[in-house]
Amino acid sequence: MGEAKYRCILLGQAHGEWCRDPDFPSTLCERVRCGVKIEISFLDPTCDAAKVRAEEDSRRANQLKPRIRDSIQQIWNIRQGLEAEVRSGLTLYTYHATPSLGLTWVDDFMLVTHYLAGSINKTAPLLRVQFRPMPHTLFAVYEGNVKEIRERFSKEITQENVARYLPEDANAQG
């Protein structure tokens, strides 16, 4: 993400590894302030797909739905701390589709992992996919999938709906 020049798209479930990185908040803010458009999509913790994936991921001590909600809270707080004139450069979404992959798209390359049922995400293989100006490449396939998820299965997180995705204790506090 720190090397992104114009685009960074993160598509995943909870983005917990990003949120645990101590350099993530400052890098995220710095990139947004430099004009990089950043989109982060989380698995909707209220949808049926999250329930299924949570059962598959149940070996982890830190359960999936709370991890998603905590990450949304962290990144929403970072977004709210940005200056108003750059805040729109960081867009957050939830999606309600089968969580089959994690994707980090920086400018003209992607890092793609595929979730394995019954496995902790760290065990999934990783592909590096580079843009090529040709049709029918892996890059084009993943690009199309990201577009499909965004257009058909995603909802932007806004001030009006963010409470729906935050940890329950955050909602109780107002």
Sequence and secondary structure as in RCSB ss.txt:
>XXXX:A:sequence
MGEAKYRCILLGQAHGEWCRDPDFPSTLCERVRCGVKIEISFLDPTCDAAKVRAEEDSRRANQLKPRIRDSIQQI
WNIRQGLEAEVRSGLTLYTYHATPSLGLTWVDDFMLVTHYLAGSINKTAPLLRVQFRPMPHTLFAVYEGNVKEIR
ERFSKEITQENVARYLPEDANAQG
>XXXX:A:secstr
 TT SSEEEEE S  HHHHH TTHHHHHHHHHHTT EEEEEEE TTSHHHHHHHHHTTTSSS HHHHHHHHHHHH
HHHHHHS HHHHTTEEEEEE S   EEEEEETTEEEEEE  TTS GGGS EEEEE  SSTT HHHHHHHHHHHHH
HHHEEE  TTTGGGGS HHHHHH 
